[in-house]
Amino acid sequence: MNKNLLSRLLLLFIVGAALFSCSRKNEHAERIPADAIFVASINLQNLVDKSGYTAEDAKILGAKFAEEAQSSLSPEQIKYFQKLIADPREAGLSLKAPVYVFSSPDISFALVAQVDSESKLETFIRESFKTDGKEVNISTQDGYHFVNLNNTGLLGYDNRSCIVTFGKATGRDVQLKHLGEAMKRKGSESITKHSAYKEMEQEQGDLRMFYSLGGMMDMAMQGYGALGASMAREIYSFNIDSCYAINSIAFEAGKLTYAQRIHTENLKAKQSLEEIYKIAKPSSGEFIKYFPASSLAFLNIGLDGNKLLKLISGGSLGVILAMAEAEGVNFSTPIASLDGDITIGLMELHEDYVGATLMAKLNDEQPMVSLLDYFYTQAVEQEGGVNADFVKIDNQNYQTIIDKMTISFGVKDNIFYISSLPTEQTWQEHKQNASEMPEGQLLGKSPSVLLVNIAQILKVDRIASELAGEPLIKHQVEKLVSLTSCYNDKNISSTELHFKDAKTNALKQLVDMIREVSEAKQSAPVVAEEATQETEVTQ
């Protein structure tokens, strides 16, 4: 079958089956191995409901599919697929039960769905993969059936579940071995007994997932060899292989929410994580007044420098600090002097200039003053006594030139600061300040808060001029208001994308945006062709 037609049919099936099918206990999750690095659970029923699709939409899409399939499918296939579109349960799969996606040391990527009817699924597979009247070869072994998809892909099924796997380049025999292990796997040998899986299943959200911190780090560091992976792990003072990130994505009215927390059953890891969490302290919000409500982005963090220093001193970063001190550079005491809010704001963004400021509360000025003086002295000595790009304003304040921008930095009233703004603008207090940014009410309620004012960013000259040439994209991004991210006292980080329409579900808005772009692109060639024909007639 034509790949484009097959993909559209699968979309129809997902939409329709979620509307009509029934579910039972999620036994198909037992196909996932206990050593899975990544597992995602997708609630297709919720996604279809929130996307705004209805049975009527499925019929319309089905009609379009049938029209396009006339030249690619036989009359018998078209008749079958029309029956399938009318009642997606004919495919034999249940999509009211979660669809699982996973990755493991042996399998690069896999998708698992629950089977309602093995015979109907077989018919669906035969009709979907039939090419030029030739039947697909379905093999049978050890009580299950399988189909070769490509060099690394296999589709296996029985009366309980259907699994599509894409293995690593280890040969077909090995890939079949891994598929067979999955098809015969029992609950006690599967991920369903893992505490991270159980934690994931308790999460609220339309998409839920977890991944091994250690496994993901190993994958990320593959290009750096064993030494690179080992050095990366040294950043942590505990065994990250026992830690899992539990994530969820929820589509709500007017916003998309992504939440994450770390889970572990390892006692030492739990204790180490608690030490990390203690680094954050309640935010006072004392620097908010220096940042206007028109800021493009704003980050506020409450930090305990002493606890941060204690944490990093026990790992590889502690070795680096010790080496620096041996060379006469004391970073430890300035780090420990950080005590309270650290605030960063981006106020202006131009072609050749970025207006930004960082402020950090200190419990003792002297350590930071001494560190800055050390850097200034070194810079002057390297230039033979004079450094025009590094100017000392007074004993605590400096200026330097970076990419033609004047950067001021230093210590003032127990505040360490770095700013590319003029001095009077850096310390200007604003009545309409960052607390009035979109979602600014979060400030002061969490140890850390990030606010990104998308609506304001779109007004930046260079961005506005670029979007002016892309009216279709401009129309879509203008529907977004802001992006926020915060970390609460329950050790959960949450990121939200807010839409201008606060009443309509975020998924429906995203689907409508994609549909509008797709329809515009499809009509563009037609409009262009008509314009060309008109020009030719005129000539």
N, C-alpha and C positions, 0 to 999 in steps of 0.2 A: 504494500500500500504506500502511496505517496506520504512522505514523512510529515509534510505540512498538514495534510488531511488527518493523519493519525494523531498529531498533537492537538488539533482542534476537537477531535472526537474524545480524546482523554479529558479535555477541559469540560466538555459537555457532560461526560460521565461523572466527573467530580462534582459539578454543580447539581446534576439531577439525582445522583445517588444519595447525596447528603440531604436532599429534599424528601426522598421516598424510602430509603432503606432502614432496616432495624438493626440492632446490635445486641451482642451478648458480652460476657466477660472477656476482657482483653487477653485471651490466651496467646495470641500471636506475639505478644511481647517476649514470650519465652524463646523466640528464635534469636534474640539478641544475646551475644556471649557475655559472660560475667566480666571479661576484661575490656569491654568496650570503652574507648577513649571519649567518644561523643555520642549522646543519644538525644534525639528531639522527638517530642510528641505533638502532633498537629491535629487540632480539633477542627476538622473540615466542616462539621455541622455549624459550628459557631461562625467560621469564616464566611460560609455561604449566606447565613442569616444576616450577618453584619454588612456584607458587601451589597445587600439590597437586591440580589438576584432572586427571581421567582421561577416557578414552573413555566410561566408564560415566556419569560426571557429564554429559558432553555429551548422552548419550542421554536422561537424565532431564530436562535442560533442553529438549531437543528435543521431548519429549513434552508438556511444559508449553506450549511455543510453539505446537505443532500444535493443542492444546486451545483456546488463546486466539484462534487465527487462524480458527476456524470461521466467525465472523460477518464477517470482514473480507476473506477471500480466496476465490477461486473454487476448486472441487474440483481443477481442473488445477494451480493454483498450489500448493495444499496438497500435492498428490502430488509436484510438483517439489521443494518445500522439504523434504519428508520424505526424498526421495532425497539431497538435498544434505546434510542432517543426518547421514544414514547414511555418506556419503562426501564430506567437504568439498572434495575435489579436483575435484568437479564444478563448482565456481565458477571454475576456471581460474587461480586465483592461488596462488603459492607463498609461504607465510608462514614457511618455514624460512630463506629468504633475509631479510636485514634489511629492515624497512620504514623508509623515510627520510621525515623531516619537514624542510621548509626554508622560509626566508623570504629574499627578495631585494629589491632596490630596486623591481622591477617587480611582484613577486608577494607579497601579504601573507602567505599561508599556502599550503603545498602538501604533499601526501602522495604518496609514490611506492612502488609495490609491483612485484614481478616477476611476469610472466605466464608460466604454464606452457602454457595452451591458450587461444588467442584465441577459438575458437568457443564453448568452454564459458563464457568470461568474458562474451561477448555474450549468451548465454542467461541468465546470472545477472543481467546488467543489465536485460534486457527483463522478466524476471519480477519483479525487485525494484522496478522503477519503474512497473509496470503499474498503472493506476488505473481502477477501474470498467470493466475489460475493454479499456481504451484502451492501445495500445502506445506506448512512449516513442519519440521521434524520434531516431534515431542517424544523424548526418551523417558524410560521408567527404570528406577532402581530403588531398592530398599524401601518400597512403599510410597515413594513420591515421584513426581514427574518434573522434567526440566527441559528448557529450551536454550540453545546457544544464541546469544544476542550479538556478540562480537568477540574480538580476541580476549577480552577480559571480563565480559558481561555474561551473566547467567540469570535465567528466570526459573525459580522452582516453586512448586505448589503441591498441596494435598487438600484434604477436606477441611483443614483448620486455618491454613494461612498461605499467603503468597509472598514470596520474597524475591527481590531483584538485587543481585550483588554485582559489584565491580571490584574484582580482586586486584592484587598487585601482580606485576609481570613475573609470575613464578611458574607458569605453565598450566595448561588446562587441567591436568590430573590433580594438581594441588588445589586449583580453584574448585573443582568438583568435590574434593575432599572437604573443603571448608563449607560448601553449600550443604553437603550431606550432614555435616555436624550440626549445622543450624536447623535443618529440617527435623532432625531427631532429638534436638536438645530438650531436656526436661526443665521444670521450674527451678530445681535446686542447683542446676548448672548454669542458669541464665542470669541476666542482669536484674531480674525481678526480685531477687533476694538481696540486692545491693541497697545499702541505706541511702545512697545518693539518688537511686531510681525512686525509692519510696518518697524521699523528700520532694523530688520533681513532681511526682503525681499529686502531691498535696497542694502544689502551687495553683494559684488562680491565673488564668490567662488562656489566650487562644493558641499560642505557641509556647510550649514549655521545653526546656532542654537542660542538660548538664554536661560538663566536660571535665576531664582530669587536668588539673593544672600542670602536673608533671608530663603527662602525655602530650599536651598541647605545646609545652615548652620544647620537648624533644623534637616535635615536628617543625617548630619554628626555627630550631637551631640545626636542622639537618645539614644545611649548607656549610656549617662551620666546624663540622666534625665532632668527635668525642670531647676534645678539649674545650670547644666552644660551649657545648651543652653543659659540661662540668662547671665551667666558670659562671654560666648563667644561673645554675642551681646554687652556687655559692652565695648568691645575693640573699638567699633565705637561710635562716638559722634553724630550719626544721625540714622534715621530709615532705616536700610538696606533692609527692606521689599519693599521699593519703588525703589530699585536699581536692574538693570538687566545687566548681562554680555552678550554682543553681540559678537558672535564668528563666524569665518569662516575658512574653510580649502580649499586651492586651490592647485591643482596639476599642476605644470608648468614644462617647459623644464629644466631638471636638478635639480629641487628642489621642496620640499613640503613646503607650507607656511601656518602657523596658526596665525591668527590675533585676537586680543580681545580688546574691549573697554567697558567702563561702561556707561550705559544709565539710566537716571531717569528724571521724570517730576516733582519731588518734589523739591521745591525751596531751602529748607534748606539743603537737601541732595546735591543739585548741588553746593551750597556754600561750604559745607564741603569737597566735592570732589575737588573743586578748591584749597582749602587750602592744601589738600594732594598733588595735582599736583605741588604746589609751592615749596614743599620740594626739588624736583629735581632742579638742576641748571646746566648750561652748563659745560661740562667737559673740563678741561685744558689739560689732557693727560700728565701731568708732570711726572707721575711715569712709563709710558710705557717703558722708556729706561732701567729700572731695570729688565725687564722681557724678556727673550730670545724668538726668533721666534719659538723655539722648545718646548715652553710651552704646556702642555697638555690641560690646561683650563685657561681662563683669564676673570676676571670680573672687569669692571670699572664703577663707579657710581659717578655722581656729586651730592653733598648733601649740603643743608643749615641746619646746626645743630640748629640754633635758631628757625627756622620754625618747625623743627621736634619736638623740646622740647615743643613749644607752642601747637602743635597738640596733643601730647600724654599726656600733663598735664591736659587736660580736661576730660579724660576718666579714666578707671580703672588702667591703667598704671601710671597715675598721682598719684593715691592713693599709689601705690607701691613705687614710688619715694619719696613721703612724709614720708612714714613709714621708709624707709632707712635713710633719712636725720635725722629723730628723733633718730635713732640709731647711728648717727654720720658719716654716709656714704653719701657723696655728689656726686650723679650721674648727677644731672641736669646741673651743670656748665661744666663738661667735654663733655656732649652731645652737649651743646650750642657752644662749642669751635670747633666742627667739621665744617669745612668750605672749601669745595672744593672736590677734588677727594678722593674716597675710592677705592682702587685697591687690588684685591686678585688674586694671580696666583698660579697654581699648576704646578710645574716644574718636579718633580721626583716622581715615585711611585714604591716602592720596597716592598719585603715581610715584612721587619721590619723597614721600614723608608719611610716617606712621606716628600718630599721637597716642602714646600709651604711658601708664604710670604703674609702678609697683610700690606698695608700702607694707612694712612689716614692723610689728610692735616688738620692742626690746625691753628686757628687764634690767639691762645694764648696757650703757652706750659704749664703754671703753673697749671691749673685745672687738667690736665691729670697727671702731675708729682705728684701732691698732692695725687691723687687717688691711683696711683701705690705705693707710699710711705706708704699709709694707709694699703693696702693689705700686703705689705712686713712686716710692723711692727706687724700686727695681726698674720701672719704666724710664725714669730720668737717668739712672746710671747707664742703662743700655744705650741711650741716645747721647752719651757724653756730657751729661749735665743739664741738657735742655730738651724738653719734649713738647712741641707746640700742640700736639693732639691730646695731651693729658695735662690739664691745668688745675692747679690747686687754688680754690677760691679762698678758703680759710682752713683751719686745722681739722675741720670735719666735713667739708664739702668740696666736690670736684666737678670738673666737666671734661668730656672727651668727645671726639668726633668719630662717628661710625657711619660709613656710607653717606657722607656729607650731612648727616644729622647730628645736632648737638645734643648730647646725652648728659643730664645732670644727675649726680648721685652723691650720697653721703648720709649723715646722721643728723637728725633735728628733733629735739624734744623726745628722745627715746623712740624715735621712728627711723628705721633704715628705709631709704627710698631710692628709686631709679626712675627717671622720667625723661621723656623726649619733648615734653611740653615746656613752654617758658615758665620760669620760677613762679611768677605771680599766678599763672593759670594752674600750676600744679597744686598750690595751696589755697585755691579759691574754694569757698564753701558755697554749695548750691542748695537753694530752697527746694527746687525740683531735682532731687537727686536719684541715685540708683534704686532707691526703695520704690520709685514710681515707674521703673521699667516693667514690661510685661512679666507677670508672676513675681514681681518684686516683694510681695508679701512673704515669700519664703525666707528672705534674709533675716538672720537672727534666730530662726527656728531650727536650723540644722548646723552641724559643725562645718560643713562645706556646701556651698551653693554656687552653681555656674548658671549665668543668665546670658543667652544669646538673642539679641533683638533682631530677628530676621527682617521684619518690616523696615527697621531703620537702616540695616545693611543694604537693602535694595535701593535706598535713596543715595548711597554713595556715588559720586559722579562717575567714576570709572566703571562701576558695576551697572549703574543705570544706563550708561551709554552703550555698553555691550548688550544689555537686554533689549535696548531699543531696536536692535537689528534682529532680535529673535522674539517677535511678539507672542508667538505661541507659548514659548517657555516662560516668558514674562507673565503672561496671564495665569499660568499654573502656579508659579512660585509666589505670586502675590496673594495666594490663598493661605499661605503660611504666615504665622505671627511670630512665634518664638520657639527656642529650644532651651529647656532647662534641665539641670542635673543636680541632684543633691544626695547627701549621705546622711542618714538619720541615726539616732541613738540606738537603733536595733541592728546596726551594722548592715543595713540594706542600702544599696545605692539605687537610685531611681532616675531615669531619664525620660523626659516627656517632650513630644513634638506637638505644638499647639497650632490649631487651624483657626482661620478667621471665623468660619462657621462653627460656632460652639455647640450647636444642637445636633447636627448630623454626625453619624458615626464616622470615625476617621478612616476606616477601611472603605466604606462606600465613597468617601471623598477621594481617596487614592485611586480606587477603581474608575471613578468618573474622570479623574484627571488623565489616567492612562488611556481611557477610551477616547477622550477628546483629542489627545495627541495622535492616537492611531488613526482616527477618522480623518483628521486634518491632513495627515501624511498620505492617506489613501486618495483623498480628493485632490491633493496638490498636482499629481501628474495629469489628471483629467483636465483641471483648469489650465495647466500649462499647454496641453495639447490643443484645447479649444482656442487659446490665445494665439497659438502658432497658425492654426487653420484660418482664423480671422485675418491675421497678418498677410497670409498667402493670398486670400481672396481680395484684400484691399490692393495688393500689389498687382 
